[in-house]
């Protein structure tokens, strides 16, 4: 089965729009980016369109390529004072201290759910929110399942691994440099966020596996995922790119924004 992420996202966005309309509050969000690549530019454009559709004003601040860590933090601090939510759009250039920048986002204005040291019962990071929504809709059971996470990043790999362990799964985390192919063959569920075009192929997998493809990259001017098209021939469920997890993460980001508005009023 190929997941219709757009339909799931539309349902979440409908509830967000209703919440915003009933609150009477004009929500504002600011995305801070630096040297955005093809994938990031596409993602930001989609965020801006969807935000406007539900009544959220999204402003994108693009810093110059040579911006320092200190300048980036100053920007985050300044826009946080004027916004209901702040998104630091990853990746940042290597010369910027990513963790320091993320830590500068106030807890009450962090719809991405990074919030270092904070425990949240109601707020799931957007990618995890997308995975959770798909799992609930399609009856995906995680307890005692063998789960392989591809990628160790803060947007996909890290949050997905924590979610899977919390659900009672047996989790192994790899990246493209230390992947154990036998783990893929024995996996019940795979979450991939390494950003390598068509990295996963049907030959690597066992029939019936569930594949959450959260990787995005550019291939010949086209946005593609980590999973080759032939993965759909063996997987019991797979999320396409585009149109799978991506739209749901955006919807969940806006959902988190409204939840923050309730928690930190």
C-alpha positions in Angstrom: 0.0 0.0 0.0 1.2 3.5 -0.9 0.3 6.0 1.8 -1.7 9.1 0.7 0.1 11.6 2.9 -1.8 14.5 1.3 -5.1 13.2 2.4 -3.9 12.7 6.0 -2.3 16.1 6.0 -5.6 17.7 4.7 -7.5 16.2 7.7 -5.0 17.6 10.2 -4.9 21.0 8.4 -8.7 21.1 8.6 -8.6 20.7 12.4 -5.8 23.3 12.6 -7.8 25.8 10.6 -10.9 25.2 12.8 -8.8 25.7 15.9 -7.3 28.9 14.6 -10.7 30.3 13.5 -12.2 29.6 16.9 -9.3 31.1 18.8 -9.6 34.5 17.1 -5.8 34.7 17.2 -3.6 35.6 14.2 -0.8 33.1 14.5 2.6 34.1 13.2 5.6 31.8 12.5 9.1 32.6 11.3 11.4 30.2 9.6 15.1 31.0 9.8 17.3 29.5 7.0 20.8 29.9 5.7 22.1 28.8 2.3 19.0 26.7 1.6 19.4 23.9 -0.9 16.9 22.6 -3.5 15.1 20.4 -1.0 14.9 23.1 1.7 13.6 25.7 -0.8 10.9 23.4 -1.9 9.9 22.6 1.7 9.8 26.2 2.7 7.7 27.1 -0.3 5.2 24.3 0.6 5.2 25.5 4.3 4.4 29.0 3.2 1.5 28.0 1.0 -0.1 25.6 3.6 0.4 28.2 6.4 -1.6 30.8 4.4 -4.3 28.3 3.7 -5.0 27.7 7.4 -4.6 31.3 8.5 -1.0 31.3 9.7 1.4 34.1 8.6 4.7 32.5 7.8 7.7 34.7 7.3 11.0 33.3 5.9 14.2 35.0 7.0 17.2 33.9 4.8 20.5 34.7 6.3 23.6 35.3 4.2 25.8 32.3 3.5 28.6 33.8 5.7 26.4 34.3 8.7 28.1 33.3 12.0 26.6 31.3 14.8 26.3 34.4 16.9 24.4 36.3 14.1 22.1 33.3 13.6 21.3 33.2 17.3 20.7 36.9 17.4 18.3 36.5 14.5 16.4 33.6 16.2 16.1 35.7 19.4 14.8 38.7 17.6 12.2 36.9 15.5 11.1 34.9 18.5 10.0 38.1 20.2 7.7 38.9 17.3 6.4 35.4 16.5 4.2 32.6 18.0 6.7 30.0 16.7 10.2 29.9 15.3 11.5 27.2 13.0 15.2 26.8 12.3 15.2 25.2 8.9 17.9 22.5 8.8 20.4 21.8 7.5 22.6 24.8 8.4 26.0 25.4 6.9 28.7 23.4 8.7 30.4 26.5 10.2 27.3 27.3 12.2 26.9 25.6 15.6 23.6 23.9 14.9 23.0 22.8 18.5 23.7 26.3 19.9 21.2 27.8 17.5 18.5 25.2 18.2 19.0 25.8 22.0 18.3 29.5 21.4 14.7 28.8 20.3 12.4 29.5 23.4 10.6 26.4 24.6 7.2 28.0 24.2 7.9 28.9 20.6 9.4 25.6 19.4 6.9 23.8 17.1 9.6 21.5 15.9 9.8 20.1 19.4 13.6 20.2 19.8 13.3 21.8 23.3 16.5 20.5 24.8 15.8 19.0 28.3 12.1 19.5 28.1 9.6 16.6 28.3 6.4 17.1 26.4 3.4 14.9 26.6 1.3 16.5 24.0 3.9 17.7 21.5 5.5 15.3 18.9 8.2 16.4 16.6 6.6 16.8 13.1 8.2 13.7 11.5 7.3 11.6 14.5 3.8 13.0 14.4 3.5 12.0 10.7 4.8 8.5 11.5 2.4 8.2 14.4 -0.6 9.4 12.4 0.1 6.9 9.6 0.6 4.1 12.1 -2.8 4.9 13.8 -4.7 5.1 10.5 -3.2 2.0 9.0 -2.9 -0.1 12.1 0.9 -0.4 12.3 1.9 -2.1 15.5 5.4 -1.3 16.8 5.6 -3.3 20.0 8.3 -6.0 19.8 8.9 -5.3 16.1 12.4 -5.2 14.6 12.9 -1.6 13.6 15.8 -0.2 11.6 16.4 3.6 11.5 18.5 4.9 8.7 20.0 8.2 9.7 21.0 9.8 13.0 19.8 13.4 12.4 17.8 15.6 14.7 14.8 15.9 12.3 14.3 12.2 11.5 16.7 9.6 12.9 16.9 10.8 16.5 13.2 11.5 17.1 12.1 8.3 15.2 14.4 6.1 17.2 13.1 7.6 20.5 9.5 7.1 19.3 10.1 3.5 18.3 11.7 2.6 21.6 8.8 4.2 23.5 6.4 2.0 21.5 8.3 -1.1 22.7 10.2 -1.8 19.5 13.6 -3.3 19.1 15.6 -0.6 17.4 18.8 -0.4 15.5 20.1 2.9 14.1 22.5 3.2 11.2 23.6 5.7 8.6 24.8 5.0 5.0 28.4 4.4 6.3 27.8 1.6 8.8 24.7 -0.1 7.5 24.3 -3.8 8.2 22.4 -5.2 5.2 21.3 -8.2 7.2 19.4 -5.9 9.6 17.4 -4.6 6.6 16.5 -8.1 5.6 15.1 -8.9 9.1 13.4 -5.6 9.7 9.7 -5.3 10.2 9.7 -1.5 10.0 12.3 0.8 8.4 12.4 4.6 8.8 14.8 6.2 6.4 16.0 9.8 6.6 19.5 9.7 5.0 18.7 11.8 1.9 20.3 9.3 -0.6 18.2 9.0 -3.8 16.8 5.5 -4.2 19.2 4.1 -1.6 16.7 1.4 -0.5 15.8 -1.2 -3.1 13.4 -4.1 -3.1 16.4 -6.6 -3.2 17.5 -5.3 0.3 14.1 -6.0 1.9 11.8 -8.8 3.0 8.3 -9.0 1.7 5.8 -7.3 4.1 8.1 -4.7 5.5 6.8 -1.3 6.4 8.9 1.6 5.0 8.6 5.1 6.2 10.6 7.1 3.7 11.4 10.5 5.3 14.4 11.2 3.1 14.4 13.9 0.5 17.0 14.8 -2.0 17.3 16.2 -5.5 17.8 14.0 -8.5 17.8 15.6 -11.9 15.8 18.6 -10.7 13.2 16.3 -9.2 12.5 15.7 -5.4 13.0 12.1 -4.6 13.2 9.9 -1.5 15.5 7.2 -0.1 13.4 4.4 -1.4 13.5 3.1 -5.0 10.2 2.8 -6.7 10.5 -1.0 -6.7 10.2 -1.0 -2.8 6.5 -0.7 -3.3 6.6 -4.2 -4.9 7.6 -5.9 -1.6 6.5 -3.5 1.2 3.1 -3.9 2.8 3.1 -0.1 3.3 5.4 2.6 2.0 5.3 6.4 2.1 6.1 8.0 -1.3 8.3 11.1 -1.9 6.8 13.5 -2.6 3.3 13.2 -1.2 4.0 10.9 1.8 5.5 12.0 5.1 6.4 15.5 3.9 2.9 17.0 3.7 2.0 15.5 7.1 5.1 17.0 8.8 4.0 20.4 7.7 0.5 19.9 9.0 1.9 18.6 12.3 4.1 21.6 12.6 1.1 23.9 12.4 -0.8 21.7 14.9 2.1 22.0 17.3 2.0 25.8 16.9 -1.6 25.9 18.1 -0.8 23.5 21.0 2.0 25.8 22.1 -0.4 28.6 22.0 -2.6 26.8 24.5 0.3 25.6 26.7 2.1 28.9 27.0 -0.7 31.5 27.2 
